């Protein structure tokens, strides 16, 4: 239908809550988030960021775009209404995948951010704009081996629709972990038959997780209640991203 020229090489994108905008993270210097109008199918703006962007996300309430930079080690928050930078948080490590928890009114409470070289995640308070906690994934049980393949030890995370559970991939451990919210207690761990654990997506009801395994070219299906891998689905070469949709 259409090819939209971008300001630079992209890495990942997000769709606005109302579907009128697509936000594309630009993965080359100087970085930025390209704003695509879905009606005109044109790039209407590039919002500047501090560093090239790895992933861009839209907060659950649709009010902000959040873009993480690996070389800049920054979390860049953009106002979706004005399409201007709102605030930036400088971290000590590069920003990998992110997800969010919400307040009762639907506003963003916390940003969960995975970090370069760290087998776990950081917790950032959205209002105070500060890191408030860092959680390391548990060590492997005795006799279990790490998975050397993969670009980073922990890559991929998601929050269930009821806001009660955070699931976190560990490439290094070859596990999917679940943490309760808001106390962030470890409540489950699923050892994966596939290898790589590069991304995770959830069904809309929050009952099933799908973990992309780029090393074994398959997707692990995990039951959230029991935290058990129920099956693996062979897919194409090196799956690194996935998404779940419900077709009526």
C-alpha positions as CSV (number, residue, x, y, z in Angstrom):
1,X,0.0,0.0,0.0
2,X,2.6,2.5,1.0
3,X,6.3,2.9,2.1
4,X,7.0,5.7,4.5
5,X,10.5,7.1,4.5
6,X,12.0,7.4,8.0
7,X,14.7,9.6,9.4
8,X,17.0,6.7,10.0
9,X,17.2,2.9,10.4
10,X,14.4,1.7,12.8
11,X,14.4,-1.0,15.4
12,X,10.9,-1.2,16.8
13,X,7.6,0.7,16.8
14,X,4.4,1.2,18.8
15,X,0.8,2.2,17.8
16,X,-1.0,5.0,19.6
17,X,-4.1,4.2,21.7
18,X,-6.5,5.6,19.1
19,X,-4.7,4.2,16.1
20,X,-4.0,7.6,14.6
21,X,-0.2,7.5,15.2
22,X,2.6,5.0,14.8
23,X,5.8,5.8,16.8
24,X,9.0,4.4,15.3
25,X,12.2,4.2,17.3
26,X,15.2,5.3,15.3
27,X,18.2,3.1,16.1
28,X,21.0,5.2,14.7
29,X,22.5,8.4,15.9
30,X,21.3,10.9,16.8
31,X,18.2,8.8,17.5
32,X,14.6,10.0,17.9
33,X,11.1,8.8,17.5
34,X,9.5,9.2,14.1
35,X,5.8,10.0,14.3
36,X,3.7,8.5,11.4
37,X,0.2,9.7,10.7
38,X,-1.9,6.6,9.8
39,X,-4.4,8.6,7.7
40,X,-2.0,10.4,5.4
41,X,0.6,7.6,5.9
42,X,3.3,10.3,6.1
43,X,6.1,11.0,8.7
44,X,4.9,14.2,10.3
45,X,7.6,14.7,12.9
46,X,10.7,13.3,14.5
47,X,10.8,13.8,18.2
48,X,14.4,14.2,19.5
49,X,15.8,11.8,22.1
50,X,19.0,11.5,24.1
51,X,20.5,8.6,22.2
52,X,19.5,6.1,19.5
53,X,16.4,4.2,20.4
54,X,16.1,0.5,20.9
55,X,12.3,0.2,21.6
56,X,9.4,2.6,21.7
57,X,6.2,2.0,23.7
58,X,2.9,3.7,24.4
59,X,1.8,3.9,28.1
60,X,-1.5,2.0,28.8
61,X,-3.5,5.2,29.1
62,X,-2.1,6.4,25.7
63,X,-0.9,9.7,27.1
64,X,2.9,9.1,26.7
65,X,5.4,7.5,24.4
66,X,8.4,5.9,26.2
67,X,11.5,5.2,24.3
68,X,14.7,3.6,25.6
69,X,18.2,4.1,24.4
70,X,21.0,1.6,24.7
71,X,24.0,3.9,23.8
72,X,22.4,6.8,25.6
73,X,21.3,4.8,28.7
74,X,18.2,7.0,28.8
75,X,14.5,6.6,29.2
76,X,12.9,9.2,27.0
77,X,9.2,10.1,27.8
78,X,7.2,12.0,25.1
79,X,3.9,13.7,25.6
80,X,1.6,12.0,23.0
81,X,-0.7,15.1,22.8
82,X,2.0,17.7,22.1
83,X,4.4,15.2,20.6
84,X,7.2,17.0,22.5
85,X,9.7,15.6,25.0
86,X,8.3,15.5,28.5
87,X,11.2,14.2,30.6
88,X,14.3,12.1,30.3
89,X,15.9,9.8,32.9
90,X,19.6,9.0,32.7
91,X,20.4,5.4,33.9
92,X,23.8,3.7,34.4
93,X,23.1,0.9,31.9
94,X,21.5,0.8,28.4
95,X,17.7,0.5,28.2
96,X,16.4,-2.8,26.7
97,X,12.7,-3.8,26.7
98,X,10.2,-2.0,29.0
99,X,6.6,-2.5,30.3
100,X,4.3,-0.6,32.7
101,X,2.1,-0.9,35.7
102,X,-0.8,1.4,36.3
103,X,-2.6,3.3,39.1
104,X,-6.4,2.7,39.8
105,X,-7.3,5.6,37.5
106,X,-5.3,4.0,34.6
107,X,-2.3,6.4,34.8
108,X,1.2,5.1,34.7
109,X,2.6,4.0,38.0
110,X,5.9,2.4,37.3
111,X,8.1,1.7,34.3
112,X,9.8,-1.7,34.3
113,X,13.1,-1.5,32.3
114,X,15.5,-4.3,31.4
115,X,19.1,-3.2,31.3
116,X,22.2,-4.1,29.3
117,X,24.2,-6.8,31.0
118,X,21.8,-7.2,33.9
119,X,19.8,-10.4,34.5
120,X,16.7,-8.6,35.9
121,X,15.0,-5.2,35.7
122,X,14.8,-1.7,37.1
123,X,11.7,-0.1,38.5
124,X,11.2,3.6,37.7
125,X,8.5,5.7,39.5
126,X,6.7,7.6,36.7
127,X,5.7,10.6,38.9
128,X,9.0,11.1,40.7
129,X,11.0,10.1,37.6
130,X,13.5,8.1,39.7
131,X,14.6,4.5,39.9
132,X,13.2,3.1,43.1
133,X,14.3,-0.5,42.9
134,X,16.4,-3.1,41.0
135,X,15.3,-6.7,40.9
136,X,17.7,-9.5,39.9
137,X,16.3,-12.7,38.5
138,X,17.0,-15.7,40.7
139,X,20.0,-17.9,40.3
140,X,19.7,-21.2,38.5
141,X,18.9,-24.3,40.5
142,X,21.9,-26.7,41.1
143,X,22.9,-28.6,38.0
144,X,21.3,-26.2,35.5
145,X,23.4,-24.6,32.8
146,X,23.2,-21.0,31.5
147,X,22.5,-20.4,27.8
148,X,25.5,-18.6,26.3
149,X,23.6,-17.6,23.1
150,X,21.7,-14.3,23.0
151,X,22.6,-10.7,23.1
152,X,21.5,-9.8,26.6
153,X,20.8,-11.8,29.8
154,X,17.2,-10.6,30.3
155,X,15.1,-9.5,27.3
156,X,11.3,-9.3,27.2
157,X,8.7,-8.6,29.9
158,X,4.9,-8.0,30.2
159,X,2.2,-7.2,32.7
160,X,-1.0,-9.2,32.8
161,X,-4.3,-7.4,32.0
162,X,-5.4,-7.5,35.6
163,X,-2.2,-5.7,36.6
164,X,-1.4,-8.4,39.2
165,X,1.5,-10.2,37.6
166,X,4.8,-9.2,35.8
167,X,6.4,-11.9,33.7
168,X,10.1,-11.5,32.8
169,X,12.3,-13.5,30.4
170,X,15.8,-14.6,31.3
171,X,17.8,-15.5,28.2
172,X,20.7,-16.5,30.4
173,X,18.7,-18.8,32.7
174,X,16.3,-20.0,29.9
175,X,13.4,-19.3,32.2
176,X,10.2,-17.2,32.3
177,X,9.7,-15.8,35.8
178,X,6.6,-14.3,37.3
179,X,6.5,-11.6,40.0
180,X,3.4,-10.4,41.9
181,X,2.4,-6.8,41.7
182,X,2.8,-4.4,43.4
183,X,5.1,-6.1,45.9
184,X,7.4,-7.8,43.2
185,X,7.7,-11.1,45.0
186,X,8.8,-14.0,42.9
187,X,5.8,-16.3,42.6
188,X,6.7,-18.7,39.8
189,X,9.3,-19.9,37.3
190,X,8.9,-21.8,34.1
191,X,11.9,-23.6,32.6
192,X,11.7,-23.4,28.8
193,X,12.3,-26.2,26.4
194,X,13.2,-23.8,23.7
195,X,16.3,-21.6,24.0
196,X,16.9,-17.9,23.8
197,X,13.9,-16.4,25.6
198,X,14.1,-13.1,23.6
199,X,10.6,-11.7,24.0
200,X,7.3,-12.4,25.7
201,X,3.7,-11.5,24.8
202,X,0.4,-12.4,26.7
203,X,-3.1,-13.3,25.6
204,X,-5.6,-10.5,26.4
205,X,-7.0,-12.6,29.3
206,X,-3.5,-12.8,30.8
207,X,-3.7,-16.6,31.1
208,X,-1.1,-17.6,28.6
209,X,2.4,-16.3,27.7
210,X,4.2,-16.9,24.4
211,X,8.0,-16.7,24.6
212,X,10.0,-16.2,21.4
213,X,13.1,-18.5,21.4
214,X,15.6,-17.2,18.7
215,X,18.1,-20.0,19.4
216,X,15.8,-22.9,18.7
217,X,13.5,-21.2,16.2
218,X,10.3,-21.8,18.2
219,X,7.8,-20.2,20.6
220,X,7.2,-21.6,24.1
221,X,3.6,-21.6,25.4
222,X,3.5,-21.0,29.1
223,X,0.4,-21.3,31.4
224,X,0.6,-18.4,33.8
225,X,-1.4,-20.0,36.6
226,X,0.9,-23.0,36.9
227,X,4.0,-21.4,35.3
228,X,4.6,-24.5,33.2
229,X,5.6,-24.7,29.5
230,X,2.7,-26.6,27.9
231,X,4.0,-26.8,24.3
232,X,6.4,-25.3,21.8
233,X,5.4,-24.1,18.4
234,X,8.0,-24.3,15.5
235,X,8.3,-21.0,13.7
236,X,10.6,-19.2,11.2
237,X,14.3,-18.4,11.6
238,X,15.4,-16.5,14.7
239,X,12.1,-15.2,16.2
240,X,12.9,-12.1,18.3
241,X,9.6,-10.3,18.6
242,X,6.0,-11.5,18.8
243,X,2.6,-10.1,19.6
244,X,-0.7,-11.7,20.6
245,X,-4.1,-10.6,19.1
246,X,-7.6,-11.9,19.6
247,X,-9.7,-12.3,16.4
248,X,-13.4,-12.2,16.8
